[in-house]
Amino acid sequence: MDALGINAGFFIAQIVNFGIIFFLLAKFVWPRVLNMLDERQARISKSLEDARAAEEARANAERERDRLLNEARSEGQRLIDEARQRGDEQRKQMIREAEREAEERRAQARIQAEEERNRMLGDSRSQIVQLALAAAERLIGESLDEQGQRAVVNKFFAEVPADARNLGRKVEVISAVPLTDDEKAEIKRLTGAEEVDYRVNPEILGGLVLRSGDKVVDGSVRGDLAALSNRLH
């Protein structure tokens, strides 16, 4: 050892010191270092696991978000479609109500116009009768008493044609002017009808037109004039 320049005592002391240091390191330091490494590895593994769990949670959250968005879009579209349908139905209902109201007003206007026309015809009936009586008196050269006047009036406005006697159970009667209650009762008696519908049409000029089913009896002045015109031609 001396030949190699090595101090044997110092070398042995170094070996002993190294052994002591190695023992101390192996006994106290390395276990702690290994524990620290194991703990670090465990923390890293846990962090990686947490990261994977967080990634899965994020992916699940995105999928849930997409599902909720799709449901919200579908629900929104459904509500829009329902609102549009309700709007269309309300609009159609409003149009139907407006049309119904307009038709009711038109019908009411027609009824009022017909009532007003009949009232005016009823008011003018006496004037027509006076003119007719005046013309008749001039033709026959004598005045008619009250009974004669009534007979002329009834014949002109409410005479039931012979063909209309016992016409049917349900009869429609068209006159040139509104008829009196007595005239209506007489018409109903002569026709033998159980139900009579009275209408006013000044275009027939006078007399009556009666209908029952397909049968029509024309006793109007207009009908008489038309028949006379046909015979003349």
Summary of the structure (lengths in Angstrom):
residues: 233
radius of gyration: 59.5
end to end distance: 174.6
largest distance: 193.8
contacts: 564
relative contact order: 0.06
helix: 75%
strand: 10%
